[in-house]
């Protein structure tokens, strides 16, 4: 740096008009898997999943539930997509932990990111196991 005349100045978040992804990685949502492809896979998986079929039927019969139907998909509470199959869950775990923007954030971070948009039983345990057994960390 001594060979160049460089002036480095820090700009706080609001002043930094064009921040890069790493400056805002805490604001990233899971967008690595194309949403329409994911929804298509989840919709097909819901047709094979006993819990999803039972829950869908009870919702349609008027039962109260933490789940609701939206565009043919089963959602938990307000905005968490229910993911029924192991294969899809593994893809999401990989995308939330192994991809460069995810930066191998550990089990807690991976769980936090997943819980913002997705739901399945034992999500936290699956994330911990994925991180613990991962070859890349």
Secondary structure as GFF3:
##gff-version 3
##sequence-region A 1 137
A	DSSP	three_ten_helix	25	27	.	.	.	ID=ss1
A	DSSP	alpha_helix	35	48	.	.	.	ID=ss2
A	DSSP	alpha_helix	50	60	.	.	.	ID=ss3
A	DSSP	beta_strand	67	70	.	.	.	ID=ss4
A	DSSP	beta_strand	73	76	.	.	.	ID=ss5
A	DSSP	beta_strand	80	82	.	.	.	ID=ss6
A	DSSP	alpha_helix	86	97	.	.	.	ID=ss7
A	DSSP	alpha_helix	106	117	.	.	.	ID=ss8
A	DSSP	beta_strand	118	119	.	.	.	ID=ss9
A	DSSP	alpha_helix	123	133	.	.	.	ID=ss10
###
